[in-house]
Amino acid sequence: MRPAHSSTALTACLFAAAGLLAPTSGAAQSAPDGEHAACPQGRITTVFVDNHPIFDTSKMEEGTPFLWAYRLANSLHFTTKASFIESELLLRPGDCLDPLLVDESERLLRQYEFLARVDVFAVPQPDGTQHLVVDTQDEWTTEFNVRTRFDPGFELAGIDLTEENLLGRGILVGGFFVQKREQREVGVRAASPRLFGTRLDGHIRLGKTRTGSVVEQGFFYPFVGEIGRLAARQEYFRRDALFSYSVEDRRPLTNITVPLLEERAEFTVAARFGDVGNLTFVGVGLSREVLEFPDFETGVETVRDRDFGNREPADPEFVEAVRPQAIENSDTRINVILGQRNLRFVRRRGLDALRGVQDIAVGTEVDLTLGRTIDFLDSDRTGTSDLFARTTAFWGTAPGPWVTAASASLEGRQVFSDRTSAQRSGWRDVIGEFDLFGYYHPEGRHTTVARLAGAAGWRMDVPFQLTLGGLYGVRGLSSIAYPGGRRLLATAEHRVTLDWTPGELLDLGFTVFGDLGRVWPGGVPFGVDSGWKGTLGAGLRLGFPRGTRGVFRIDLAFPVGDEGKHTPILRLSALEIVGLVGGFSDGQLDRSRRAGVGTQLIPAARPGG
């Protein structure tokens, strides 16, 4: 077994001592030969769960500054139940010790965001058996967030009141108000793992948008780590929304909005075959997708100075500019998903987190989704006859202090016949993206990370536009800067974690970074060729509590060589925006994707925590 981390060394020693002091009949007895053959690494006799609160006040001396505040925070927090933690384990008393299942149990627990730290390890006993020790520490989970944004001026981005670990069982309940450009939602949500004592997850979200309502509901039975053989998903989603195009170069107009109604329903089942590190994936399902543009002729509106609360009817030139990307459709598809997964996971501490542990995927994975339209539920025959295809690929390696990962995806529809326009045959709604990450992370406090990313769309029948600026683009530019249809980004960042921390309260670090990017028109409405634009910046990185895997960033980014068109931007983000922990999917592409089939059923080849 791998050695216990330093943070749990004392726990391991205590359990080992307990084993040595346990009563035995005479000298320590070794396991019989037959038992050793059946369980070469010993049989588990006991599982110990040692779950620590947010702040471990047992290690603090009386007189420690703010000790009263630490104790108050612990008393107000739902401590994760030991029974919930045990339910996630893949080993029970009486099972033979299997190092793979120990590691997978730890990785499953680390995927829960309400656990700041997770260590699972075995302690050998004198009689040849094993004690399994689960050592965890909770995150703070009761959140009242008032989110603001400086992009470039001050904006209220949202308010959340959420409990992420109700009753200590991972149940999320909360209310939310989100205001991000054209998106404005207020509502409630709830989610729960382990429904009815099973591994079934469930979630629901209900709310009001700027133009109507949103309803989201789903059940998900995931593959259990790398050993699970079966998975299934049922999901329903309906939302009245606005799609916003940037027209920054036509100030005081900044945006054009198009009203849309999107509705999706899906049921998919899947199975995996083979051994861990060499798994073949097969899935099949049925999906329904509807995209409508209610009152399009009068519903297209203009926005001045990004004030989406005061929209005005758009001039005919703007209506005609967005019309090619407002093709209504309703399709029902039978889907088949195929994949090959040759992955294993290694741990790295302090890669995207300041001091927390991440699971890094190493190896390769290739997936293919095919969906053929059928006439079922299409009584008005407004849909197309097409074949939807999506392929994704991942590669990762982590030799020594280096970590490298690459991901690419391509999707589109091969239209055989269109019942609304004969000119729209061939490949339509083609979306592609790629990401390449490289880390240099030697022992110590320093991490250097570089990223190269591209995104593009071709022959789009649905609303589609990228921008160069924003949180995930060139960070010294506003989120509406330089619209286009194809984008290339490069980022370099050096992070330093500080040795000094204020007690158990939080981790501290700082970063310096540079961004470089460009967009091309790509045939989208209002697209421009930006030329190459850059950013230089610096920021603070904070983790609460100390040892957490979460990161809060405060960044100040300065545009470089943009002829004074843009001013420095202060950004606050409650996640690590540049790194593997955020995944590979581009948010601006996601709002234009035709289908979500396959993307959530297959476990992500990225760090879960």
Residue pairs with C-beta under 8 A, 6 or more apart in sequence:
1 41
1 97
1 99
1 102
1 121
1 122
2 99
2 121
3 121
4 11
4 12
4 119
4 121
4 133
5 119
7 117
7 119
7 135
7 547
8 119
8 121
8 133
8 135
11 50
11 133
11 135
12 121
12 123
12 133
15 48
15 123
15 131
15 133
16 123
16 124
18 131
19 123
19 124
19 125
19 126
19 131
20 126
22 125
22 126
24 126
24 127
28 126
28 127
29 127
29 128
30 36
30 127
30 128
31 39
31 42
31 43
31 127
31 128
31 129
35 43
35 128
36 128
38 96
39 96
39 97
40 96
41 96
41 97
41 98
41 99
41 122
41 130
42 96
42 97
42 122
42 124
42 125
42 128
42 129
42 130
43 94
43 95
43 96
43 97
43 129
43 130
44 91
44 92
44 93
44 94
44 95
44 96
44 97
44 122
44 129
44 130
44 131
44 132
45 93
45 94
45 125
45 129
45 130
45 131
46 93
46 131
46 132
47 86
47 89
47 91
47 92
47 93
47 131
47 132
47 134
48 131
48 132
48 133
48 134
49 82
49 85
49 86
49 134
49 136
50 133
50 134
50 135
50 136
51 79
51 80
51 82
51 85
51 134
51 136
51 137
51 138
52 135
52 136
52 137
52 138
53 74
53 77
53 79
53 137
53 138
54 70
54 73
54 74
54 77
54 116
54 137
54 138
54 139
54 140
54 545
55 70
55 71
55 73
55 74
55 504
55 505
55 545
56 137
56 504
57 67
57 70
57 71
57 74
60 67
60 70
60 503
60 504
64 70
64 503
65 503
66 503
66 505
70 504
73 140
76 142
77 138
77 140
77 141
77 142
78 141
78 142
78 163
78 165
78 166
78 167
78 168
79 138
79 168
80 114
80 115
80 136
80 138
80 165
80 168
80 169
80 170
81 167
81 168
81 169
84 168
84 169
84 170
84 194
85 109
85 134
85 136
86 134
87 194
87 197
88 105
88 108
88 109
89 105
89 120
89 132
89 134
90 101
90 104
90 105
90 108
90 224
90 225
90 227
91 97
91 98
91 101
91 102
91 105
91 132
95 101
97 122
97 130
97 132
100 227
100 276
101 227
102 120
102 121
102 122
102 132
103 120
103 345
104 225
104 226
104 227
105 120
105 134
105 225
106 118
106 119
106 120
107 225
107 345
107 359
107 608
108 224
108 225
109 115
109 118
109 120
109 134
109 136
110 118
110 357
110 359
110 549
110 608
110 609
111 608
111 609
112 170
112 193
112 609
113 139
113 164
113 550
113 609
114 138
114 139
114 141
114 164
114 165
114 170
115 136
115 137
115 138
115 139
115 609
116 137
116 138
116 139
116 356
116 545
116 547
116 548
116 549
116 550
117 135
117 136
117 137
117 356
117 357
117 547
117 548
117 549
118 134
118 135
118 136
118 357
119 133
119 134
119 135
119 136
120 132
120 133
120 134
120 135
121 132
121 133
121 135
122 130
122 131
122 132
122 133
123 130
123 131
123 132
123 133
124 130
125 131
137 545
137 547
138 165
139 164
139 545
139 548
139 550
140 544
140 545
141 163
141 164
141 165
142 162
142 163
142 164
143 160
143 161
143 162
143 163
143 164
143 174
144 159
144 160
144 161
145 158
145 159
145 160
145 162
145 574
146 156
146 158
146 159
147 156
147 157
147 158
147 159
147 160
147 572
147 574
148 154
148 155
148 156
148 157
148 572
149 155
149 156
149 157
149 180
149 571
149 572
150 569
150 570
150 571
150 572
151 470
151 478
151 479
151 569
151 571
152 478
152 566
152 567
152 569
155 179
156 179
157 178
157 179
157 180
158 176
158 177
158 178
158 179
158 180
159 176
159 177
160 174
160 175
160 176
160 177
161 174
161 175
161 176
162 172
162 173
162 174
162 175
162 176
163 171
163 172
163 173
163 174
164 170
164 172
164 174
165 171
165 172
166 172
166 173
169 192
169 194
170 192
170 193
170 194
171 190
171 191
171 192
172 189
172 190
172 191
172 192
173 188
173 189
173 190
174 188
174 189
174 190
175 186
175 187
175 188
175 189
176 185
176 186
176 187
176 188
176 189
176 207
177 185
177 186
178 184
178 185
178 186
181 244
181 255
181 306
181 308
181 479
181 480
182 210
182 241
182 242
182 243
182 244
182 255
182 257
182 308
183 209
183 210
183 241
183 242
184 209
184 210
184 308
185 207
185 208
185 209
185 214
186 207
186 208
187 205
187 206
187 207
187 208
187 214
188 205
188 206
188 207
189 203
189 204
189 205
189 206
189 207
190 203
190 204
191 201
191 202
191 203
191 204
192 201
192 202
192 203
193 199
193 201
194 200
194 201
195 201
195 202
195 219
198 221
199 221
199 222
199 224
200 219
200 220
200 221
201 219
201 220
201 221
201 222
202 218
202 219
202 220
203 216
203 217
203 218
203 220
204 216
204 217
204 218
205 214
205 215
205 216
205 217
206 213
206 214
206 215
206 216
207 213
207 214
208 214
209 239
209 240
209 241
210 241
210 242
210 308
211 240
211 241
211 242
211 259
212 239
212 240
212 241
212 261
213 238
213 239
213 240
214 238
214 239
214 240
214 241
215 236
215 237
215 238
215 239
216 235
216 236
216 237
216 238
216 239
217 235
217 236
217 237
218 233
218 234
218 235
218 236
219 232
219 233
219 234
219 235
220 232
220 233
220 234
220 235
220 600
221 230
221 231
221 232
221 233
222 228
222 231
222 603
223 229
223 230
223 231
223 270
223 272
223 603
225 603
226 276
226 277
226 279
226 343
226 345
226 603
227 276
228 272
229 271
229 272
229 273
230 269
230 270
230 271
230 272
231 269
231 270
231 271
231 272
231 283
231 601
232 267
232 268
232 269
232 270
233 266
233 267
233 268
233 285
233 600
233 601
234 266
234 267
235 264
235 265
235 266
235 596
236 264
236 265
237 262
237 263
237 264
237 265
238 261
238 262
238 263
238 264
239 261
239 262
239 263
240 259
240 260
240 261
241 259
241 260
241 261
241 262
242 257
242 258
242 259
242 260
242 308
243 257
243 258
243 260
243 463
243 591
244 255
244 256
244 257
244 303
244 308
245 255
245 256
245 257
245 258
245 322
245 463
245 465
245 483
245 525
245 526
246 254
246 255
246 465
246 467
246 480
246 481
246 483
246 526
247 253
247 254
247 255
247 256
247 318
247 483
247 526
248 254
248 478
248 480
248 481
248 482
248 483
249 526
249 528
250 526
251 305
252 304
252 305
253 302
253 303
253 304
254 303
254 304
254 305
254 306
254 480
255 302
255 303
255 306
255 308
255 480
256 300
256 301
256 302
256 303
256 314
256 318
256 321
256 322
256 525
256 526
257 300
257 301
257 302
257 303
257 308
257 311
258 293
258 296
258 299
258 300
258 322
258 326
258 463
259 293
259 294
259 295
259 296
259 299
259 300
260 291
260 292
260 293
260 294
260 463
261 290
261 291
261 292
261 293
261 294
262 290
262 291
263 288
263 289
263 290
263 291
264 287
264 288
264 289
264 290
264 595
264 596
265 287
265 288
266 285
266 286
266 287
266 288
266 596
266 597
267 285
267 286
267 287
268 283
268 284
268 285
268 286
268 287
268 335
268 337
268 597
268 598
268 601
269 283
269 284
269 285
270 281
270 282
270 283
270 284
270 337
270 601
271 281
271 282
271 283
272 279
272 280
272 281
272 282
272 341
273 279
273 280
273 282
274 280
276 344
277 342
277 343
277 344
277 363
278 341
278 342
279 340
279 341
279 342
280 339
280 340
280 341
281 337
281 338
281 339
281 340
281 341
281 367
281 602
282 336
282 337
282 338
282 339
283 335
283 336
283 337
283 338
283 598
283 601
284 334
284 335
284 336
284 337
285 334
285 335
285 337
285 597
286 332
286 333
286 334
286 335
287 332
287 333
287 335
287 371
287 595
287 597
288 330
288 331
288 332
288 333
288 377
289 329
289 330
289 331
289 332
289 333
289 594
289 595
290 329
290 330
291 328
291 329
291 330
291 462
292 328
293 299
293 326
293 328
296 319
296 323
296 326
297 319
298 313
300 313
300 314
300 318
300 319
300 322
301 311
301 312
301 313
301 314
302 311
302 312
302 313
302 314
302 315
302 318
303 310
303 311
304 310
304 312
306 480
321 525
321 526
322 463
322 525
324 461
324 525
325 460
325 461
325 462
325 463
325 464
325 524
325 525
326 463
327 420
327 421
327 424
327 461
327 462
328 382
328 420
329 382
329 383
329 384
329 461
330 378
330 380
330 382
330 383
331 373
331 378
331 383
331 384
331 386
332 373
332 374
332 375
332 376
332 377
332 378
332 383
333 371
333 372
333 373
333 374
333 388
333 595
333 597
334 371
334 372
334 374
335 369
335 370
335 371
335 388
335 597
335 598
336 369
336 370
336 371
337 367
337 368
337 369
337 370
337 597
337 598
337 601
337 602
338 367
338 368
338 369
338 370
339 365
339 366
339 367
339 368
339 602
340 364
340 365
340 366
340 367
341 365
341 602
341 605
342 363
342 364
342 365
343 361
343 362
343 363
343 364
343 365
343 394
343 396
343 605
344 361
344 362
344 363
345 359
345 360
345 361
345 362
346 359
346 360
346 362
346 398
347 357
347 358
347 359
347 360
348 357
348 358
348 360
348 398
348 403
348 441
349 355
349 356
349 357
349 358
350 356
350 441
350 445
350 447
350 497
351 358
351 360
351 403
351 439
351 441
351 447
351 579
351 580
351 607
352 358
352 551
352 576
352 579
352 580
352 581
352 582
352 607
353 543
353 548
353 549
353 550
353 551
353 576
353 581
354 497
354 507
354 508
354 509
354 541
354 542
354 543
354 548
354 551
355 497
355 507
355 543
355 546
355 547
355 548
356 543
356 547
356 548
356 549
356 550
356 609
357 549
357 609
358 549
358 580
358 581
358 607
358 609
359 607
359 608
359 609
360 396
360 398
360 403
360 405
360 580
360 607
361 394
361 396
361 405
361 605
361 606
361 607
362 396
362 397
362 398
363 395
363 396
364 393
364 394
364 395
364 396
365 392
365 393
365 394
365 605
366 391
366 392
366 393
366 394
367 391
367 392
367 393
367 598
367 602
368 389
368 390
368 391
369 388
369 389
369 390
369 391
369 411
369 595
369 597
369 598
370 387
370 388
370 389
371 387
371 388
371 389
371 595
371 597
372 386
372 387
372 388
373 383
373 384
373 385
373 386
373 387
373 388
375 381
381 419
382 419
382 420
383 419
384 413
384 415
384 416
384 417
384 418
384 419
384 420
384 424
385 415
385 416
385 417
385 418
386 413
386 414
386 415
386 416
386 428
387 413
387 414
387 416
388 411
388 412
388 413
388 594
388 595
389 411
389 412
389 413
389 414
390 409
390 410
390 411
390 595
390 597
390 598
390 599
391 409
391 410
391 411
392 407
392 408
392 409
393 407
393 408
393 409
394 405
394 406
394 407
394 584
394 605
395 405
395 406
395 407
396 403
396 404
396 405
396 406
396 605
397 403
397 404
397 405
398 404
401 440
401 441
401 442
401 443
402 438
402 439
402 440
402 441
403 437
403 438
403 439
403 441
403 580
404 436
404 437
404 438
404 439
405 435
405 436
405 437
405 580
405 606
406 434
406 435
406 436
406 437
407 434
407 435
407 584
407 605
408 432
408 433
408 434
408 435
409 431
409 432
409 433
409 434
409 584
410 430
410 431
410 432
411 429
411 430
411 431
411 432
411 593
411 594
412 427
412 428
412 429
412 430
412 431
412 458
413 427
413 428
413 429
413 594
414 426
414 427
415 424
415 425
415 426
415 427
415 428
416 425
417 425
418 424
418 425
424 461
426 459
427 458
427 459
428 459
428 460
428 461
429 457
429 459
429 460
429 461
429 462
429 592
429 594
430 457
430 458
430 459
430 460
431 455
431 456
431 457
431 464
431 589
431 592
431 593
432 454
432 455
432 456
432 457
432 458
433 453
433 454
433 455
433 456
433 584
433 585
433 586
433 589
434 453
434 454
435 451
435 452
435 453
435 584
436 451
436 452
436 453
437 449
437 450
437 451
437 579
437 580
438 449
438 450
438 451
439 447
439 448
439 449
440 447
440 448
440 449
441 447
441 448
445 496
445 497
445 498
445 499
445 509
446 494
446 495
446 496
446 497
447 494
447 495
447 497
448 492
448 493
448 494
448 495
449 491
449 492
449 493
449 495
449 578
449 579
450 490
450 491
450 492
450 493
451 489
451 490
451 491
451 492
451 578
452 488
452 489
452 490
453 488
453 489
453 490
453 491
453 586
454 486
454 487
454 488
454 489
455 466
455 486
455 487
455 586
455 588
455 589
456 466
456 485
456 486
456 487
456 522
457 464
457 466
457 485
457 486
457 522
457 524
457 589
457 592
458 485
458 522
458 523
459 523
460 485
460 524
460 592
462 592
462 594
463 591
463 592
464 485
464 524
464 592
465 483
465 484
465 485
465 524
465 525
465 526
465 527
465 588
466 483
466 484
466 485
466 486
466 487
466 519
466 522
466 524
466 588
466 589
467 473
467 479
467 480
467 481
467 482
467 483
467 484
467 519
467 588
468 474
468 477
468 481
468 482
468 484
468 487
468 517
468 518
468 519
468 530
468 533
469 475
469 476
469 477
469 478
469 479
469 480
469 481
469 482
469 566
470 477
470 478
470 479
470 481
471 479
471 571
471 573
471 577
472 577
472 586
472 587
473 479
473 487
473 489
473 515
473 517
474 481
474 489
474 515
474 516
474 517
474 533
474 534
474 535
474 559
475 513
475 515
475 535
475 537
475 555
475 557
475 569
475 571
476 515
476 534
476 535
476 536
476 537
476 557
476 558
476 559
476 560
476 566
476 568
476 569
477 533
477 535
477 559
477 562
477 566
477 569
478 566
478 569
481 530
481 533
481 566
482 519
482 528
482 530
482 533
483 519
483 524
483 526
483 527
483 528
484 519
484 520
484 521
484 522
484 524
484 527
484 528
484 529
484 530
485 519
485 520
485 521
485 522
485 523
485 524
485 527
486 519
486 520
486 522
487 517
487 518
487 519
487 520
488 517
488 518
488 519
489 515
489 516
489 517
490 515
490 516
490 517
491 513
491 514
491 515
491 516
491 578
492 513
492 514
493 511
493 512
493 513
493 514
493 578
494 511
494 512
494 513
495 509
495 510
495 511
495 541
496 509
496 510
496 511
497 507
497 508
497 509
497 541
498 507
498 508
498 509
498 510
500 508
501 507
501 508
501 546
502 508
503 546
504 545
504 546
505 544
505 545
505 546
506 542
506 543
506 544
506 545
506 546
507 542
507 543
507 544
507 546
507 547
507 548
508 540
508 541
508 542
509 540
509 541
509 542
510 538
510 539
510 540
510 541
511 538
511 539
511 540
511 541
511 553
511 555
512 537
512 538
513 535
513 536
513 537
513 538
513 539
513 555
513 557
513 578
514 534
514 535
514 536
514 537
515 534
515 535
515 537
515 557
516 532
516 533
516 534
516 535
517 530
517 532
517 533
517 534
518 529
518 530
518 531
518 532
518 533
519 527
519 528
519 529
519 530
520 527
520 529
521 527
521 528
521 529
533 559
533 560
533 561
533 562
534 559
534 560
534 561
535 557
535 558
535 559
535 560
536 557
536 558
536 560
537 555
537 556
537 557
537 558
538 555
538 556
539 553
539 554
539 555
539 556
539 571
540 553
540 554
541 551
541 552
541 553
541 576
542 551
542 552
542 553
542 554
543 549
543 550
543 551
543 552
544 550
544 552
549 581
549 609
550 574
550 575
551 575
551 576
552 572
552 573
552 574
553 571
553 572
553 573
553 575
553 576
553 577
554 570
554 571
554 572
555 570
555 571
555 573
556 568
556 569
556 570
556 571
557 568
557 569
557 571
558 568
559 565
559 566
559 567
559 568
575 581
575 582
576 582
580 606
580 607
581 606
581 607
581 609
583 604
583 606
584 606
585 599
